[in-house]
């Protein structure tokens, strides 16, 4: 989150339950932010433990896919929970093509294939993540009574319904998984049938002993049926990346020296004059090698918080709302809401001149046109250019990533003795970021170290994506087929009448908690019908004995 924060102190492994203010003490933004993070972590973890990885409430649930020839499919209004996160679609007029937070790219796979006579199966899934919102994105959060100063920022849940084509390998994996799941259910059912036969052949006294076993087996079958889609969904979601596997290490250079004889060598000290929250962010994603474009990064000493609305301009002059924090020689990034929602890098340029209300870019590189950007275009300052002696070493204005080789080190200097190192073999994604608090009082940075005091590599702090399978679509003979595979849960206090769970013989069926939608007769492996069983009637004597009562 690119905000003007002191630091981000929430750490779930510390298991803090509350932040307690003390009288007469200094209170920082990090304290209130940590309290909010503790409560959010608790609420989402509890929700996930109760509901499961993802499901819709039986009443008020949304995200049902329905045919819409002009827009491929529509997405029903309602709620869904993904990894404990509440996801809400507020309109019943939402379609794949006009999602509120997913501006479709021209090469979107469903748009490209739409209308073909035959096409592969496309898996449709929900991508959920959190976006940091400042007054640049939503001016309404400014307090107009105070003449609109920048105060608190917000975080909001973003949901995007996406699709990807099923590969040949994935098809084979799903068929294997579906067969294993069906075989496991068949074994459970066969054991249940055998016990039922034994139950039917014994006396009432013996039935009283076997009846609890029948109940337990029925519950086990019901649970297995409810979760029959889970292995298939897990296989599908394994194709997606929630958080990249890249890791970064940070330290203060232990070998830095000062030539001035009147100054004591700092001996691994941060030499900045102010406390800073450094942000290292991946600009262009990818991997190193394989003749692919090199991934790049950028960094900011102010957590990327120096930004201003881009109002227009001509040529290489940018008309902006404020030039505060910008100066000639800065490297700035042009972006808008669409580039951020699509996880794309913005265009980075070097400033040649700064005047009141105008930022002038280096004329050697032409700027993209203002009308090429959509909602809320903005200019953001980055500081990486100041640490690169030769700007020609940059790629599209960002620093190429260099990784440490196995058994060796490759530290990259930022400034004031701060160094970073990327671990070999990383698969980087645009927007991955790390935060490094640097403190003047201690001359150190806040970064975990091992027992031998060596700094530890850490994964990105975000952006963390959460996924849920909604179903699949495909075209055959120019006809669109949609199969929903949402999971549904019932409230704990649902009555039998409301949930329609009473069996025909009057016995109460086990209440489903996360039940897959009916798969129908579709032959796709992920639509394999679950095995069903119904307990046979039993005598009143056996039931009473099982309850510890007599007639």
PyMOL commands that set and color helices and strands:
alter all, ss='L'
color gray80, all
select helices_A, chain A and resi 12-14+29-51+109-113+139-141+144-146+168-201+204-226+230-237+337-341+370-372+384-387+391-393+496-499+525-527+540-546
alter helices_A, ss='H'
color red, helices_A
select strands_A, chain A and resi 54-57+65-68+72-75+78-82+85-89+94-95+122-133+154-165+247-252+276-284+296-300+307-314+317-320+331-335+347-355+358-361+378-382+394-395+398-400+412-413+418-422+433-439+444-445+458-459+466-476+479-484+487-489+515-516
alter strands_A, ss='S'
color yellow, strands_A
deselect
rebuild
show_as cartoon
